[in-house]
């Protein structure tokens, strides 16, 4: 199933599908991809669901790149806004599970699917409890969502996790 088909099968956002990154409006510059032809469309989840959930902390966007769906919250990256963004993430996870299961099935498996992209300046020092909460939720703010940089970063993190430190390797004497 394509992203467009999944969106059209999700009643709460069925009419919100946009080609490319059009759903992002002015924030489309926050997403950088190497090949625009691989963009499978986007949805402004927040705008599409505001009437259904007027008092909830709703997530902003979903988009497809190269057959995988990513979810982006463009929001101020500050200590005072961390709890709001984390509530938005929880709302999104419940919404995907209960209201958008077809979109949920398309979540990226190559890269993490959820991202907090800072809308303005960054004011979330690493020594704060709010930063630690964001790290715990695997949602550290980034300046822009750049596919190639994220792939490189994720690949290097994966390799470093698999690498056994030199002091833990068996020596030839141990065999």
N, C-alpha and C positions, 0 to 999 in steps of 0.2 A: 504494500500500500504506500502511496506517495504521501508526502506532507499535505499537499493540497486536498487529497481525498480524505485524509484523517481529519483535517480541519472542517471540511464540509460535512463529515459525519458526527461532528461535535456540535450539538444544537446551540450551545451558549456562544460559540464563536463562528458558526457556520458561514456567516455573511462577512466576516472580518478578514478573510484571506486577501493578501496583496502580493503581487509579483515582486521578486527581488527583495529589497529591504524597504519598500515603500511604507510599510506599517510603522517603521521607526521614525518617519518624518525627519526633523532636523537632527535626530540622533543617529541617522544612518552612517554618519562619518565615524561613529564609535566602533563600527564593525569593519575590519580589514580582511579581505580574502584575496588569494592569489588569482582566482579565476571566477569572475562574476557569473559566468555561464553555469556554474555549479550551484548557484543559489536557487533553492527550490521554493522560495516564497517566505512570507513572514506574516505574523499576526500581532496586533496590539491587544493583548489579553486584557489589560487594564481598561481600555476604552470600551471593549466589547462586553465586559462584565460589570461595569460600574452601576448600572441600574439594578442588577440582580444582587449585588453585594456592596451597597453604597457606604457602609460603615466599616468594611473590612480593609485590611492592608493587602491590596491585590498586587500581583506580579505584573511587570510591564510587558515583555515581549517574548515571543518564540520565533525561531526561524530555522530553516533547513539549509544545510550546506553539505553538498556531496552525499545526500541520502541520510544524513544524521541531523537530529533536531537538538538545538541548543536554546537555552532560556536565559535571557539577559534582563537584569534590573539595572536601569540607569538611575543612580541616586547619589546624593551627597555622601561622600566617604568621610564620615566624622564619628567621633565617639558618641555624640548625642543622637545619631541616626542608626547606629548599629542594631539596636533592638527592633526598630521598625523594619529594617531590611530582613532580619532573621524571621520576624513574624510573616513577612511577605513570602519568604521561602517556604515556611511551614504551610501557609495558605496554598501556595502553588502545588506542593506535593499532595495535599489532600484533594485539591481541585483536579489534578491530573488523574489521581486514582479513582475518584468518584464521578467526575463529570467529563473527563477527556481521556479515557483509557486508550483510544486509538493513537492519540498524540503521544501519550506516555510510552507506548510500545516503541516509538521511533527515537527515544532519547539516545544521545550519543553514547557509544560504548568505547570508542577510541580515545576520547577526551572526556573530562568531567562535563556533565550537561548544564550545570548551573553556574552563572557568573554575575558578580556585582561589578558593574562598570561605573566608575566615578563620573558624576556629572560636572563637577567643578574641581576645586582644590582637594587635596588629600590631607585630612587632619585626624588620622587614626594611628597614634604612636604604638609601636610594638610592645611597649611595656604596660599597656592598659588592659584591664579586664575585658573591655569591649573587643579589643583586637584578639585576645585569646578565645573569646566566644566565636568570633568570625572564623578563626583558624579551626576551631573545633567543628564548626558547621561546614568546613571546606569551602568557604566563601570569602576570600580575601579580595578587597577591591583592587581593580586593575584600571589603568588609564584608558585602554581600548581593548577590544576583543580582536586579537590578531591571530588568525588561524595558524600561519606558519610559525610564529613565535611560540604559541601555545603548544604546538606539536613538538617543537624542539625542546621546550622546557619540560614537557611531560615525559618525553623519551629519555631525557637525561636523568630525571627523577626516578623513573622506572629502572634504569640501568644501575643507578647508585644504590637502590634498594636491594638489587640482586647481587651486587658486588660484595664479596666477603672481605672484611678488613684483613690486611696482611697478617696481623698478629693472631688472627683466628684460623688461618689456613693451616692445614696439616703439613708438617715438614716431612721430608723424605725419611727422617729418623723415626717418625711416628708409624710408618707403614711396616 
